[in-house]
Amino acid sequence: MCYQTLTNLLQSTTQQSVVQENLSDKSQPFRYCLQKKEILRGEKQFQRLISEGTIISAGNIKCHYMIESYDDNKSRSSLRAGFSVPRRGVRKAVDRNRVKRLMREAYRVHKPMLSDVVHKNQCFLDMIFVFRGKTQTKPRYLKYEDVGDDMIRCLNVLRERIEERKE
């Protein structure tokens, strides 16, 4: 074996050991990820939330949500979110997908502010975020900051509602 191959092999094994040490460390903070079980899917679940849920509006995002106690169903994630962009507001599929991606990213980054309250109050929270499409700029040029600010406002209102529910 040549010298470069040996050094590459040595570097890769040291990198793997560092990765394994980081994975085994349980003191790491909250993981900013959106797992498959945390995404709300299916027409029945969306229709149930839209018909029975409560509505919050914050900027360009409207949120339908429903809070349930832990007693109802223990085999699911405590936070589930769905994302929707109606064709009426955003015509092109490319633009709708971009807006959904921006909303998912904003939710994923700011989800810890909700998860703490949900776990503390021992409840399930299902929510659907609907983009209303009332922007002055085209959805293609919409920035993360615009969607992120609306998502933060929406999640803050949700957090307050969950805390009020316990009292």
C-alpha positions in Angstrom: 0.0 0.0 0.0 1.2 3.5 -0.7 1.7 6.2 1.9 -1.4 8.2 0.8 -3.7 5.2 1.0 -2.5 4.5 4.6 -2.9 8.1 5.7 -6.4 8.3 4.1 -7.4 5.1 5.9 -6.0 6.4 9.2 -7.9 9.7 8.8 -11.1 7.9 8.0 -10.9 5.6 11.1 -10.1 8.6 13.4 -13.1 10.5 11.9 -15.3 7.5 12.5 -14.2 7.2 16.1 -14.9 10.9 16.6 -18.4 10.5 15.1 -19.1 7.5 17.3 -18.0 9.4 20.4 -20.4 12.3 19.5 -23.3 9.9 18.9 -22.7 8.1 22.2 -22.7 11.4 24.1 -26.2 11.8 25.6 -25.6 15.3 26.9 -26.1 16.9 23.5 -28.9 19.5 23.1 -32.1 19.0 21.3 -31.8 17.6 17.7 -33.1 19.9 15.1 -34.7 17.4 12.8 -38.2 16.7 11.5 -38.7 12.9 11.5 -41.2 11.1 9.3 -43.5 10.2 12.3 -43.7 14.0 13.2 -45.2 14.9 9.8 -49.0 14.9 9.5 -50.2 13.2 6.4 -53.4 12.0 4.8 -56.6 13.7 3.8 -58.6 12.4 6.7 -56.2 13.9 9.3 -56.1 17.2 7.4 -59.9 17.4 7.2 -60.3 16.5 10.9 -58.0 19.4 11.9 -59.6 21.9 9.5 -63.1 21.0 10.7 -62.6 20.6 14.4 -59.4 22.5 15.1 -58.8 26.1 16.3 -57.2 28.7 14.0 -54.3 31.1 14.5 -53.2 33.6 11.9 -49.8 35.2 11.8 -48.7 37.1 8.8 -48.8 34.8 5.7 -49.3 31.6 7.8 -52.5 30.3 9.1 -52.4 27.5 11.6 -55.1 24.9 12.4 -54.3 23.1 15.6 -55.8 20.6 18.0 -54.5 19.8 21.5 -55.3 16.4 23.0 -54.4 14.9 26.4 -51.9 12.0 26.7 -54.7 9.6 27.7 -56.2 9.5 24.1 -53.3 7.7 22.3 -49.8 6.9 23.5 -48.4 5.3 20.3 -47.7 8.5 18.4 -45.4 11.5 18.4 -46.4 14.4 20.7 -45.9 17.0 18.0 -47.2 16.5 14.5 -47.2 19.1 11.8 -48.6 19.3 8.2 -47.8 21.9 5.6 -50.1 23.1 2.8 -49.9 25.8 0.1 -53.2 26.2 -1.8 -53.2 26.4 -5.5 -55.4 29.5 -5.3 -52.7 31.6 -3.7 -49.6 30.2 -5.5 -50.2 29.0 -9.0 -47.0 27.2 -10.0 -46.1 23.9 -8.4 -42.5 24.8 -8.2 -43.4 27.9 -6.2 -45.7 25.9 -3.9 -43.0 23.3 -3.2 -40.5 26.1 -2.4 -42.9 27.7 0.0 -43.5 24.3 1.7 -39.8 23.7 2.0 -39.3 27.1 3.6 -42.2 26.5 6.1 -40.8 23.0 7.0 -37.4 24.5 7.6 -38.7 27.3 9.7 -40.8 24.9 11.8 -37.8 22.5 12.1 -35.5 25.2 13.4 -38.0 26.7 15.9 -39.7 23.5 17.0 -37.8 23.3 20.4 -39.8 26.3 21.7 -43.0 24.2 21.4 -41.7 20.7 22.3 -40.7 21.8 25.9 -44.2 23.1 26.7 -45.9 20.1 25.1 -43.9 17.6 27.1 -44.3 19.6 30.3 -48.1 19.8 29.9 -48.3 16.2 28.8 -50.4 16.7 25.7 -50.4 15.9 22.0 -50.4 18.8 19.5 -51.5 18.3 15.8 -51.2 21.3 13.6 -51.4 22.3 9.9 -49.6 25.4 8.6 -51.3 26.9 5.6 -49.6 29.6 3.5 -52.1 32.2 2.6 -50.1 33.7 -0.3 -50.8 37.3 0.5 -47.3 38.6 -0.2 -46.1 41.6 -2.0 -43.3 39.6 -3.6 -43.7 36.6 -5.8 -43.4 33.3 -3.9 -40.4 32.4 -6.0 -38.5 35.3 -4.4 -39.9 34.8 -0.9 -37.1 34.7 1.7 -36.6 32.4 4.6 -36.6 35.3 7.0 -40.2 36.3 5.9 -41.6 32.8 6.5 -39.4 32.3 9.6 -40.8 35.5 11.3 -44.4 34.4 10.6 -43.6 30.9 11.9 -42.1 32.3 15.1 -45.2 34.4 15.8 -47.4 31.5 15.1 -45.5 29.2 17.4 -45.4 31.8 20.2 -49.2 32.1 20.1 -49.4 28.2 20.2 -47.1 28.1 23.1 -49.2 30.6 25.0 -52.4 28.7 24.3 -50.9 25.5 25.5 -49.7 27.1 28.7 -53.2 28.7 29.2 -54.8 25.3 28.7 -53.0 23.9 31.8 -54.2 26.7 34.1 
